Amino acid sequence: MCQFCVQHGDGKAWYLQAENYVASLEDDLERREYMIDFVQGFSEKQPGRLRGLQLLDQIPAPLSSLAKKHLTAKQKKHHFGQPVPIEECEQILEFATSVVRLPCVCRTAAGTPDNGYCLAVTVGPVDGTLKEAFAGYEGGPDTGAFQNLTKEETLTVLRQCEKEGLMHSVWTFGSPLIAAICNCNIESGCMAMATTVTHDLKTMWRGEYVIDLDETACTNCGACERRCPFGALSFNRKEKRLSVDLKACYGCGTCRSACSADALTLLPRAESPTMAKVW
């Protein structure tokens, strides 16, 4: 169980607690303030962030490790995320009262195609908050593109994301106040994934699960390899054999949607002999 579940989930998955989506008017105003600061000028700040990450990778390991540890601690207080399987996204939608599809700031900054796969999810009204957050965002998304979604419409979006190999993740805007479900991979321009996976600076923790492969059921078709956004699945085409790198698995479960043999399932990380304490 991750630190966030202990601190903000009362021993349960923190992202399944309704109070983390809105706790009080004071907390909601705090989240709005952080969202405004985060969104405005996002594109302009990105090149500097990337240069900073590259410099961190080049300095001696002890110094780099110390700096990244400090930045990670700071990140957890403000903007922090974790992969969530689609079944638990559906549980979130059971208590969420507002889902708004909006343009993705990461994709906008990276210049990659944006199909409206970022979802603002809260308990309570959110439209005004989002429009205020994006006001004056030069070169960014038009608030007129914001679209309120029903639960079923949201699930349709999430299923399409799985087909495209995008993982689902929840994100705080002023931890532990959750404001969004994002659907991304590194190719889409996700800054958090690039920061975490490529530069080893934790912006995103591993999920509550790891993938479990039933080798007797696996047909070794290799379809799941292309679906995994973290590169945790490797298919040897010469030997026609699938292997799993559990350390690379973030537990999003996206790969399962490509498996017609139901050979891939999610195992709670706490029950994994080797991955129980790897976050």
Backbone as a ProteinNet text record, in pm:
[ID]
protein_1_A
[PRIMARY]
MCQFCVQHGDGKAWYLQAENYVASLEDDLERREYMIDFVQGFSEKQPGRLRGLQLLDQIPAPLSSLAKKHLTAKQKKHHFGQPVPIEECEQILEFATSVVRLPCVCRTAAGTPDNGYCLAVTVGPVDGTLKEAFAGYEGGPDTGAFQNLTKEETLTVLRQCEKEGLMHSVWTFGSPLIAAICNCNIESGCMAMATTVTHDLKTMWRGEYVIDLDETACTNCGACERRCPFGALSFNRKEKRLSVDLKACYGCGTCRSACSADALTLLPRAESPTMAKVW
[TERTIARY]
84.4	0	88.4	58.8	144.6	123.7	216.4	213.2	86.1	38	-82	-204.7	-210.8	-324.8	-323.7	-205.5	-193.3	-232.7	-181.6	-204.8	-343.3	-391	-513.8	-625.8	-604.4	-707.2	-753.8	-702.9	-741.3	-722.6	-608.5	-577	-641.4	-715.4	-777.6	-721.9	-754.8	-704.2	-747.2	-651.6	-679.6	-765.4	-750.7	-825	-969.7	-1008.3	-1147.6	-1221.4	-1160.9	-1224.3	-1283	-1414.9	-1483	-1431.7	-1388.6	-1342.9	-1216.9	-1144.5	-1023.5	-1055.6	-1182	-1222.8	-1279.4	-1331.9	-1366.2	-1395.9	-1325.5	-1343.5	-1422	-1397.7	-1464.6	-1448.3	-1521.8	-1510.1	-1368.1	-1308	-1171.3	-1073.8	-1089.2	-1001.6	-1023.8	-1149.5	-1179.6	-1119.4	-1123.4	-1062.3	-911.5	-851.1	-707.1	-672.9	-756.9	-733.8	-747.2	-847.7	-865.9	-742.2	-689.3	-571.2	-453.4	-434.5	-322.4	-342.3	-466.6	-494.6	-462.7	-503.1	-477.9	-328.2	-253.4	-108.5	-43.1	-93.6	-35.7	-58.5	-179.2	-217.2	-160.4	-168.8	-124.6	27	66.8	208	272	190.3	243.8	340.3	300.1	383.8	516.3	509.8	630.3	730.6	679.9	766.8	827.8	766	809.1	954.3	999.3	1140.3	1238.3	1211.6	1299.1	1299.1	1182	1173.2	1255.2	1242.6	1315.1	1465.5	1509.7	1653.3	1702.8	1620.7	1657	1671	1580.6	1587.8	1713.1	1745.5	1865.4	1992	1994	2109.3	2120.6	2005.4	2006.3	2063.8	2034.3	2084.9	2236.3	2291.8	2433.8	2525.9	2471.1	2557.1	2586.6	2688.8	2723.8	2604.7	2600.7	2486	2444.7	2537.6	2495	2419.2	2467.5	2401.5	2267.6	2266.6	2143.4	2036	2076	1981.8	1925.1	2010	1966.4	1868.7	1899.8	1812.8	1677.4	1678.1	1552.7	1467.4	1532.9	1459.4	1388.4	1457.3	1397.9	1281.1	1299.1	1194	1073	1097.6	987.6	903	968.7	896.2	809.9	864.4	789.8	672.1	696.2	592	471.9	498.8	391	298	347.6	263.5	170.5	203.3	129.5	62.9	143.5	87.6	144.8	61.4	106.9	6.1	53.3	-39.7	-7.1	-102.2	-87.2	-178.7	-128.7	-213.5	-330.6	-442.3	-564.5	-627.4	-658.7	-723	-864.1	-914.8	-1044	-1157.8	-1149.1	-1254.8	-1265.1	-1149.3	-1152.4	-1184.9	-1157	-1207.7	-1360.4	-1418.1	-1564.4	-1616.5	-1543	-1584.3	-1578.7	-1478.5	-1468.7	-1591.1	-1635.9	-1750.7	-1880.7	-1882.5	-2002.5	-2032.1	-1927	-1952.6	-1920.1	-1853.5	-1824.6	-1953.5	-1969.8	-2090.2	-2064.1	-1937.7	-1905.4	-1784.9	-1802.7	-1691.2	-1688.6	-1576	-1562	-1441.4	-1466.5	-1355.9	-1296	-1162.7	-1098	-966.9	-917.1	-789.2	-675.8	-576.4	-464.8	-350.4	-307.1	-200.1	-66.8	-43.6	81.5	86.6	-23	-26.8	-17.3	-82.4	-74.2	69.9	139	277.4	369.9	341.7	427.5	393	277.5	235.7	190.7	142.5	94.1	-58.4	-115.9	-261.4	-337.3	-443.3	-523.2	-666.2	-708.4	-843.9	-936.4	-900.2	-986.3	-987.9	-870	-863.3	-825.2	-827	-808.3	-945.6	-969.9	-1102	-1092.3	-1159.8	-1169.6	-1280.7	-1249.3	-1345.7	-1351.9	-1468.3	-1483.1	-1619.2	-1632	-1761.5	-1806.4	-1904	-1948.7	-1923.2	-1975.3	-1958.8	-1812	-1779.2	-1639.5	-1619.3	-1725.7	-1709.7	-1644.7	-1694	-1638.5	-1492.6	-1458	-1319.1	-1227.1	-1264.9	-1180.4	-1167.1	-1275.5	-1269.1	-1182.2	-1189	-1104.1	-957.8	-932.6	-795	-730.5	-808.9	-753.2	-759.2	-820.7	-831.9	-693.3	-670	-543.3	-427.5	-459	-352.3	-315.7	-218.2	-183.5	-142.2	-208.7	-177.3	-232.9	-305.8	-358.1	-499.1	-563	-695.2	-804.7	-903.8	-1018.5	-1119.1	-1162	-1257.4	-1390.2	-1414	-1535.3	-1534	-1416.3	-1404.9	-1437.9	-1457.2	-1490.5	-1625.4	-1634.6	-1756.7	-1793	-1913.6	-1962.2	-1997.7	-1955.3	-1981.1	-2064.7	-2148.5	-2219.1	-2124.6	-2168.3	-2086.3	-2060.4	-2163.8	-2147.8	-2058.8	-2072.1	-1984.9	-1839.5	-1819.5	-1683.8	-1624	-1702.1	-1654	-1619.3	-1695.7	-1664.9	-1529	-1501.1	-1371.2	-1259.7	-1279.3	-1177.5	-1149.6	-1254.1	-1234.8	-1157.8	-1185.5	-1112.4	-965.5	-940.8	-802.9	-727.2	-791.5	-727	-688.8	-775.6	-745.2	-623.6	-601.6	-489	-362.7	-369.8	-252.8	-223	-327.1	-311.4	-348.5	-267.4	-297.9	-382.1	-464.6	-547.1	-474.5	-478.8	-414.9	-491.8	-489.7	-553.3	-445.4	-482.8	-384.5	-437.9	-351	-388.1	-350.4	-427.1	-393.8	-401.3	-289.7	-289	-322.9	-224.7	-248.3	-314.1	-409.6	-453	-579.5	-607.9	-729.9	-716.2	-788.2	-780.9	-871.4	-822.7	-901.7	-914	-838	-838.8	-805.7	-864	-820.6	-757	-628.3	-558	-540.8	-527.4	-510.5	-395.3	-281.3	-158	-63.5	36	159	271.9	393.3	505.1	496.3	452.1	444.1	344.5	244	143.5	196.4	314	372.8	355.5	315.4	291.2	420	423.9	543	567.5	460.6	475.7	537.7	495.1	551.5	696.8	727.3	865.7	955.1	905.6	982	1010.7	906.6	917.3	994.4	957.4	1013.3	1148.3	1160.8	1284.2	1391.5	1350	1448.4	1454.5	1374.2	1377.7	1355.4	1269.1	1225.3	1076.6	1041.9	905.3	805	725.8	607.2	485.1	505.4	396.7	444.3	366.6	398.3	340	393.8	334.2	195.5	111.7	-24.5	-33.2	-154.9	-180.5	-173	-145.7	-145.8	-20.8	0.8	98.8	29.9	80	17.3	60.3	-30.1	-2.1	-33.4	64.8	50.2	25.1	-84.2	-113.7	-53.8	63.4	134.5	60.4	-21.3	-96.5	-210.8	-262.5	-372	-322.1	-200.5	-145.1	-126.9	-174.6	-161.2	-36.6	38	161.8	137.4	29.2	-0.3	79.4	122.2	202.6	125.2	-8.7	-88.5	-74.2	-56.9	-48.7	78.2	184.6	311.4	293.8	220.1	199.1	105.8	25	-73.3	-14.6	94.1	151.5	219.9	176.7	237.8	372.1	410.8	534.8	643.2	615	713.6	746.7	649.1	673.7	657.3	598.7	577	670.3	732.7	826.9	794	770.5	735.6	851	905.7	1013.5	950.8	958.8	891.6	958.3	1086.1	1155.3	1111.7	1106	1066.1	915.4	845.3	701.1	667.8	731.2	714.7	705.9	608.3	587.8	654.5	723.6	781.5	737	735.5	688.4	799.8	826.6	921	838.3	823.6	736.7	782.3	913.1	962.6	918.3	902.3	858.5	706.7	635.1	488.8	438	351.1	292	149.2	101.1	-27.6	-149.2	-137.6	-253.1	-355.2	-309	-399.8	-442.2	-385	-423.6	-399.5	-295.3	-259.5	-370.5	-454	-557.4	-658.2	-679.2	-780.6	-739.7	-611.6	-565.1	-565.3	-593.7	-582	-717.1	-734.2	-860.5	-866.5	-753	-747.8	-759.9	-775.9	-784	-663.7	-547.1	-425.7	-359.7	-406.9	-349.9	-452	-414.1	-499.5	-416.4	-484.8	-415.6	-410.5	-291.4	-268.8	-238.3	-304.5	-270.8	-121.3	-61.1	83.7	126.2	42.1	74.6	88.5	28.6	34.6	147.6	221.9	332.4	456.9	516.5	634.6	751.3	764.5	880.8	849.9	722.1	688.4	607.9	585.7	499.7	548.5	679.6	734.1	799.9	773.9	831.6	727.5	748.2	654.2	720.9
-118.6	0	124.3	218.5	335.7	432.6	525.6	623.2	707	738.6	819.5	747.1	615.7	539.3	537.9	535.2	537.4	674.9	780.3	915.6	969.6	940	1005	908	779.9	682.6	598.2	627.7	550.3	400.8	368	227.7	170.3	252.8	210.2	297	261.8	339.8	485.7	575.4	717.1	780.3	731.3	791.4	743.1	651.9	606.5	669.4	770.6	841.9	972.9	987.3	1103.6	1234.7	1234.6	1359.4	1413.1	1328.7	1376.6	1445.5	1446.4	1516.9	1654.8	1670.4	1800.5	1778	1850.9	1830.4	1945.1	2066.4	2183.1	2298.5	2404.7	2522.4	2577.1	2579.3	2628.8	2544.3	2412	2323.4	2340.4	2358.8	2373.2	2502.7	2608.4	2734.2	2718.8	2640.1	2614.6	2540.5	2444.2	2369.2	2459.8	2546	2638.6	2725.5	2777	2864	2787.9	2664	2586.3	2556	2522.3	2493.3	2612.9	2731.4	2852.1	2873	2859.3	2878	2770.6	2646.8	2534.8	2550.1	2589.1	2591.2	2711.3	2829	2949.3	2945.4	2960.7	2961.7	2824.6	2719	2582	2561	2601.2	2581.1	2655.3	2777	2856.6	2796.2	2726.8	2669.8	2536.2	2466.3	2332.9	2322	2408.2	2396	2407.5	2498.2	2513.9	2390.9	2329.4	2207.8	2096	2082.1	1976	1996.3	2120.2	2148.2	2117.1	2150	2121.5	1972.7	1892.1	1747	1690.9	1743.5	1697.3	1729.1	1845.3	1882.5	1792.1	1758.9	1670.4	1533.8	1488.3	1357.4	1358.9	1477.7	1488.3	1509.4	1559.2	1586	1456	1452.3	1329.3	1267.4	1134.2	1059.9	1098.3	1112.1	1147.3	1279.8	1380.3	1510.7	1503.8	1430.8	1415.8	1346	1241	1166.4	1252.5	1332	1419.9	1525.3	1584.2	1687	1628.8	1509.6	1446.4	1407.2	1365.9	1332.5	1454.9	1568.6	1694.1	1735.8	1727.1	1766.6	1674.7	1545.3	1450.4	1483.2	1513.5	1549.6	1673.7	1770.5	1892.2	1861	1771.9	1734.7	1671	1585.4	1514.1	1608.4	1726.1	1822.8	1897.8	1894.4	1978.4	1898.4	1846	1781.8	1641.2	1543.9	1406.6	1313.2	1202.8	1112.6	966.5	883.1	738.6	669.5	566.2	491.8	424.4	417.5	358	270.6	142.9	58.6	106.7	68.6	119.8	83.4	-32.6	-69.7	29.9	80.7	176.5	317	345.1	469.7	469	353.8	342.3	363.8	315.9	338.7	487.5	556.9	701.3	771.9	725.6	788.4	766.2	668.2	642.4	757.6	824	934.5	1071.2	1074.6	1203.7	1265.9	1394.3	1462.4	1545	1559.2	1639.3	1581.5	1556.6	1515	1608	1673.1	1766	1723	1696.8	1666	1797	1805.5	1930.6	1903.2	2000.1	1983.1	1959.3	1885.4	1845.1	1947	1997.5	2098.1	2036.3	1910.1	1845	1827.6	1780.3	1760.4	1893.9	1996.1	2128.5	2178.4	2160.4	2205.9	2125.8	1995.7	1908.6	1913.3	1970.7	1976.5	1843.1	1754.2	1623.7	1625.7	1533.1	1531.6	1519.1	1595.5	1596.2	1556	1442.6	1393.8	1414.3	1508.2	1536	1424.2	1371.9	1258.4	1296.8	1424.6	1467.8	1498.3	1445.6	1455.2	1518.9	1631.2	1691.8	1619.8	1563.2	1483.1	1535.8	1585.7	1639.3	1604.3	1627.3	1618.8	1762.2	1806.7	1944.9	2015.3	2137.5	2211.9	2235.9	2231.1	2249.8	2339.8	2362.7	2433.2	2570.5	2649.8	2782.8	2778.8	2681.8	2666.4	2646.5	2556.9	2524.5	2642.2	2710.3	2822.8	2934.5	2953	3052.8	3011	2881.5	2832	2851.8	2835.5	2844.1	2984.9	3077.6	3214	3274.8	3333.4	3399.3	3306.5	3177.2	3081.3	3094.3	3178.8	3213.7	3090.6	3072.1	2959.2	2827.7	2831.3	2708.1	2677	2581.7	2535.5	2638.9	2632.2	2720.5	2661.5	2740.5	2689.4	2650.4	2700.1	2660	2512.9	2449.7	2307.5	2218.2	2277.4	2197.5	2129.7	2005.2	1927.4	1846.3	1868.5	1788.6	1649	1547.4	1408.6	1337.5	1245.7	1156.8	1043.1	961.7	847.5	754.6	724.1	631.9	691.8	820.7	886.3	882.4	900.4	895.9	757	653.5	516.1	485.4	541.3	523.4	584.3	702.3	766.5	679.5	627.3	546	418	355.9	232.5	262.1	375.5	413.1	437.7	496.9	520.5	389.1	288	157.9	99.7	115.7	64.8	134.7	258.4	335.3	320.3	234.8	212.8	326.7	395.2	505.8	458	488.9	450.6	558.7	515.7	607.8	641.3	766.8	805.3	920.3	925.6	1036.1	1134.2	1264.7	1369.4	1470.1	1507.3	1609	1747.7	1845	1986.6	2047.7	2033.2	2064.1	1936.5	1848.8	1716.7	1729.3	1638.3	1522.8	1549.6	1675.7	1709.7	1673.3	1571	1517.9	1598.9	1629.2	1710.6	1649	1543.7	1496.8	1349.4	1288.2	1159.1	1186.7	1156.1	1176.1	1042.1	1046.8	925.8	950.1	888.9	929.2	812.6	840.7	762.6	861.3	813.4	905.3	970.4	892.1	945.4	1059.7	1062.4	1168.3	1300.9	1298.3	1421	1437.9	1331.3	1340	1373.9	1492.9	1538	1453.1	1413.2	1334.7	1198.7	1133.3	1002.7	1015.8	1117.8	1137.5	1167.2	1250.8	1285.1	1162	1078.1	961.9	847.8	810.8	691.5	718.9	831.6	861.8	922.8	1013.8	1088	1043.4	945.7	888.9	995.1	1090.2	1188.6	1164.6	1116	1069.7	1183.6	1189.2	1273.1	1182.9	1057.2	960.1	832.4	787.1	661.3	544.5	425.3	305.9	283	210.8	185.7	77.4	54	-41.7	-187.2	-208	-343.3	-369.3	-495.3	-537	-639.6	-652.3	-746.5	-889.3	-980.4	-1122.2	-1198.8	-1273.5	-1346	-1494.1	-1544.9	-1688.6	-1749.6	-1807.8	-1859.2	-1974.3	-2046	-2157.7	-2107.6	-1989.8	-1933.5	-1846.9	-1794.2	-1703.3	-1774.3	-1711.3	-1766.4	-1713.8	-1626	-1568	-1497.1	-1420.8	-1344.5	-1213.5	-1163.8	-1042.8	-912.4	-919.7	-797.3	-706.8	-766.8	-687.6	-604.2	-649.7	-577.1	-435.5	-422.8	-291.7	-204.7	-266.7	-192.4	-134.5	-193.9	-149.6	-13.9	88.8	221.5	235.1	135.8	144.5	49.4	-26.7	-118.7	-233.4	-274.2	-382.2	-520.5	-527.3	-655	-666.1	-781.6	-803.5	-936.3	-930.6	-1051.2	-1090.8	-1208	-1262	-1332.1	-1269.4	-1324	-1450.3	-1466.5	-1587.4	-1708	-1687	-1795.6	-1799	-1692.7	-1678.8	-1693.7	-1607.7	-1614.4	-1473.7	-1454.7	-1326	-1326.4	-1218.2	-1205.4	-1072.9	-1067.7	-950.4	-897	-767.6	-700.3	-631.8	-697.1	-645.5	-510.9	-486.9	-359.6	-243.6	-272.2	-168.2	-151.3	-246.7	-241.8	-141.6	-51.9	47.5	12.1	-103.7	-152.6	-83.9	-25.8	43	-54.1	-173.2	-274.5	-254.8	-156.1	-126.6	-244.5	-321.9	-434.5	-538.6	-548.1	-652.3	-639	-514.4	-492.7	-551.6	-588.7	-648.5	-800.8	-857.8	-1003	-1072	-1147.3	-1219.8	-1349.2	-1391.2	-1517.1	-1496.5	-1371.9	-1339.7	-1394.8	-1387	-1438.9	-1335.9	-1210.8	-1104.4	-1055.1	-1054.6	-1003.5	-914	-835	-748	-812.4	-811.8	-865.5	-747.8	-739.8	-632.3	-632	-515.3	-505.4	-563.9	-547.6	-597.4	-749.1	-818.6	-964.2	-1016.5	-926.8	-968.3	-991.3	-1110.8	-1139.2	-1045.4	-997.7	-914.5	-765.7	-729.9	-590.8	-521.3	-588.9	-534.2	-400	-378.5	-255.4	-167.3	-197.7	-118.8	-21.8	106.4	209.7	311.3
0	0	0	-88.6	-102.1	13.7	25.8	133.9	129.2	9.6	-1.9	51.8	33	84.8	237.2	295.2	440.7	494.7	430.1	479.6	446.2	324.9	278.4	241.7	266.6	230.6	346.8	467	585.4	561.8	498.3	474.1	349.3	274.2	149.1	35.8	-87	-200.4	-185.8	-178.3	-153.2	-260.8	-385	-495.5	-502.1	-413	-405.9	-288.1	-227.2	-116.5	-168.5	-159	-215.4	-159	-31.8	29.4	-36.1	-110.2	-178.2	-310.6	-348.7	-469.9	-436.1	-319	-263.4	-115.9	-29.2	114.3	177.7	133.6	189.9	92.5	116.5	29.8	34.4	152.5	166	84.3	91.3	14.9	-134.6	-173.5	-315.4	-370.1	-292.2	-334.6	-347.2	-256.8	-264.4	-392.8	-428.5	-550.9	-672.8	-671.7	-784	-802.2	-691.9	-698.8	-758.3	-717	-769.8	-918.3	-957.7	-1098.3	-1186.8	-1141.1	-1219.9	-1238.9	-1130.2	-1137.7	-1224.2	-1215	-1289.8	-1440	-1477	-1617.8	-1692.4	-1630.1	-1699.7	-1720.6	-1842.8	-1875	-1881.6	-1889.3	-1889.7	-2006.6	-2125.7	-2244	-2232.6	-2177.8	-2166.5	-2067.8	-1967	-1863.3	-1904.1	-1999.9	-2033.5	-2081.1	-2173.6	-2217.4	-2101.5	-2008.2	-1893.1	-1804.2	-1786.5	-1707.3	-1771.7	-1901.8	-1971.9	-1964.1	-1978.3	-1967	-1826.2	-1727.8	-1589.9	-1563.8	-1621.1	-1605.6	-1671.9	-1788.5	-1859.2	-1780.2	-1716.8	-1634.3	-1511.7	-1452.2	-1336.4	-1372	-1492.8	-1536.7	-1559.3	-1581.6	-1617.2	-1497.2	-1386.5	-1270.8	-1197.2	-1111.3	-1038.8	-968.1	-968	-916.7	-774.9	-680.6	-544.3	-538.3	-611.8	-612.9	-685.3	-796.6	-873.5	-790	-719.7	-637.1	-525	-463.4	-354.4	-405.7	-521.2	-579.2	-617.4	-676.7	-718.2	-597.8	-491.1	-368.7	-313.5	-314.9	-268	-357.2	-487.2	-581.2	-571.7	-549.4	-535.2	-412.2	-300.6	-178.2	-200.4	-273.8	-305.2	-396.8	-494.1	-589.6	-520.5	-423.9	-355.4	-280.4	-245.8	-174.5	-269	-397.7	-491.5	-605.2	-695.3	-814.9	-824.6	-793.9	-776.1	-840.5	-901.3	-968.3	-947.8	-989.2	-975.5	-1076.1	-1147.5	-1240.3	-1169.2	-1239.4	-1184.7	-1293.2	-1265	-1366.7	-1396.7	-1512.7	-1558.3	-1463.7	-1396.3	-1302.6	-1188.2	-1143.8	-1033.6	-1082.4	-1208.7	-1267.7	-1262.3	-1290.6	-1286.9	-1145.2	-1044.7	-905.8	-872	-923.1	-900.9	-957.8	-1074	-1139.5	-1063.2	-972.7	-893.7	-798	-746.7	-653.3	-712.8	-827.9	-891	-943.3	-922.9	-970.6	-1095.4	-1133.9	-1251.7	-1323.2	-1453.6	-1538.4	-1658.7	-1681	-1793.1	-1876	-2005.1	-2096.3	-2144.9	-2140.4	-2176.3	-2248.9	-2323.7	-2393.1	-2293.7	-2337	-2251.9	-2260.7	-2145.8	-2147.7	-2190	-2154.9	-2195.7	-2347	-2405	-2550	-2623.3	-2567.6	-2628.5	-2629.6	-2516.3	-2505.6	-2596.7	-2612.2	-2693.6	-2841.6	-2875	-3014	-3068.9	-2981.9	-3025	-3038.4	-3116.3	-3136.2	-3004.3	-2991.6	-2869.5	-2901.9	-2845.7	-2871	-2751.5	-2663.9	-2549.7	-2448.6	-2414.1	-2323.3	-2181.1	-2150.1	-2011.8	-1952.4	-1833.3	-1772.4	-1634.4	-1616.5	-1483.8	-1409.1	-1294.8	-1218.9	-1076.8	-1035.8	-901.2	-843.8	-715.2	-647.9	-626.4	-706.4	-700.6	-833	-850.1	-975.7	-1007	-1137.5	-1174.3	-1295.5	-1373.1	-1500.1	-1484.6	-1388.9	-1369.3	-1330.3	-1247	-1203.4	-1322.1	-1411.5	-1525.1	-1620.6	-1647	-1739.2	-1683.1	-1551.3	-1488.1	-1497.7	-1479.3	-1481.6	-1618.2	-1723.5	-1858.1	-1916.9	-1847.4	-1899	-1918.2	-2033.8	-2058.4	-2088.4	-2111.7	-2141.6	-2289.1	-2318.6	-2455.8	-2536.6	-2650	-2736.6	-2686.7	-2577.4	-2517.9	-2563.2	-2498.5	-2540.8	-2518.6	-2602.9	-2595.1	-2497.3	-2398.9	-2300.3	-2364.6	-2485.7	-2556.2	-2594.1	-2588.3	-2620.6	-2501.4	-2383.7	-2266.4	-2287.1	-2246.1	-2269.5	-2145.8	-2094.6	-1982.4	-2031.8	-1957.8	-1995.4	-1889.9	-1936.8	-1845.9	-1807.9	-1713.6	-1672.7	-1791.1	-1867.1	-1980.1	-2088.3	-2113.3	-2211.3	-2165	-2035	-1980.1	-1995.7	-1968.6	-1983.8	-2128.9	-2221.4	-2363.2	-2396	-2341.1	-2360.7	-2303.1	-2181.6	-2115.6	-2193.4	-2246.9	-2325.7	-2453.8	-2516.5	-2637	-2604.5	-2488.5	-2445.5	-2432.3	-2376.8	-2361.2	-2497.6	-2596.5	-2730.5	-2790.1	-2748.4	-2800.9	-2715.1	-2612.3	-2528	-2433.2	-2386.6	-2292.1	-2151.7	-2055.8	-1918.5	-1851.4	-1755.9	-1678.9	-1548.9	-1508.1	-1382.5	-1318.3	-1184.9	-1112.7	-1070.7	-1064.5	-1035.9	-936.5	-844	-745.7	-795.7	-751.8	-770.2	-630.9	-558.4	-416.7	-342.4	-322.6	-263.5	-125.7	-93.8	-173.3	-254.2	-288.3	-360.1	-507.4	-548.7	-684.6	-776.2	-895.5	-987.7	-1125.9	-1156.8	-1295.2	-1307.6	-1410.6	-1461.6	-1597.1	-1609.3	-1735.6	-1806.2	-1936.8	-2017.8	-2113.9	-2083.7	-2150.9	-2177.4	-2259	-2266	-2297.3	-2301.7	-2324.1	-2460.9	-2562.4	-2698.7	-2709.6	-2621.9	-2628.6	-2577	-2512.3	-2460.4	-2311.3	-2242.1	-2098.5	-2024.3	-1965.1	-1894	-1769.9	-1702.8	-1579.9	-1607	-1715	-1749.1	-1790.9	-1870.1	-1913.1	-1793.6	-1702.7	-1583.1	-1498.4	-1481.3	-1393.2	-1457.1	-1578.7	-1642.1	-1706.2	-1775.5	-1848.5	-1759.7	-1670.9	-1591	-1445.3	-1407.7	-1272.2	-1164.8	-1193.4	-1095.3	-1071.5	-955.7	-931.5	-925.5	-1031.3	-1032.4	-1016.7	-1049	-1046.3	-977.6	-882.2	-814.7	-893.1	-873.2	-931.8	-872.1	-948.6	-904	-798.1	-751.6	-643.8	-690.3	-817.4	-873.8	-957.1	-987.8	-1087.9	-1177.5	-1299.2	-1392.5	-1360.3	-1380.6	-1356.3	-1485.2	-1533.8	-1659.7	-1633.3	-1689.8	-1686.1	-1813.1	-1799.9	-1916.9	-1983.5	-1908.8	-1967.8	-2055.8	-2023.7	-2103.3	-2217.9	-2205.7	-2305.8	-2440.1	-2547.3	-2682	-2753.2	-2683.3	-2739.2	-2872.9	-2876.5	-2997.9	-3003.1	-2888.7	-2883.8	-2887	-2891.7	-2903.4	-2781.2	-2664.4	-2541.1	-2533.7	-2597.5	-2593.6	-2647.3	-2754.9	-2816.4	-2732.9	-2649.6	-2570.5	-2441.5	-2390.1	-2261.7	-2276.6	-2202.5	-2215.6	-2144.4	-2065.3	-1989.2	-2039.7	-2143.3	-2197.4	-2103.5	-2021.9	-1925.3	-1987.3	-2105.9	-2173.3	-2293.2	-2306.5	-2416.8	-2484.7	-2615.4	-2690.2	-2781.7	-2756.5	-2839.1	-2958.9	-3075.3	-3192.8	-3246.1	-3220.2	-3264.8	-3180.6	-3049.5	-2960.2	-2936.9	-2983.8	-2962.6	-2814	-2736.7	-2592.5	-2533.9	-2444.1	-2378.8	-2241.1	-2208.7	-2074.8	-2014.3	-1880.6	-1807.7	-1718.6	-1729.7	-1641.5	-1532.5	-1418.7	-1313.3	-1260.3	-1259.1	-1209.3	-1298.4	-1426.9	-1520.8	-1521.5	-1461.3	-1461.7	-1358.8	-1403.4	-1313.7	-1273.5	-1316.9	-1270.4	-1327.8	-1447.2	-1505.5	-1563	-1604.1	-1656.9	-1800.3	-1867.5	-2005.4	-2098.9	-2072.5	-2159.3	-2168.9	-2065.5	-2062.3	-2175.1	-2219.8	-2322.9	-2457.2	-2473	-2598.2	-2593.6	-2475.7	-2458.4	-2470.8	-2578.2	-2600.2	-2520.9	-2462.5	-2388.3	-2237.5	-2193.3	-2049.8	-1973.2	-2035.3	-1971.6	-1880.8	-1885.9	-1805	-1703.2	-1577.9	-1471.3	-1379.9	-1298.8	-1205	-1067.1	-1009.9	-876.5	-783.7	-667.3	-574	-544	-553	-533	-398.2	-297.9	-164.4	-161.2	-260.1	-264.2	-352.4	-414.7	-500.4	-415.7	-422.3	-340.1	-366.4	-490.8	-525.8	-538.3	-561	-590	-479.9	-370.1	-263.8	-210.9	-210.3	-155.2	-260.4	-386.5	-495.7	-547	-519.3	-561.9	-655.2
[MASK]
+++++++++++++++++++++++++++++++++++++++++++++++++++++++++++++++++++++++++++++++++++++++++++++++++++++++++++++++++++++++++++++++++++++++++++++++++++++++++++++++++++++++++++++++++++++++++++++++++++++++++++++++++++++++++++++++++++++++++++++++++++++++++++++++++++++++++++++++++++++++

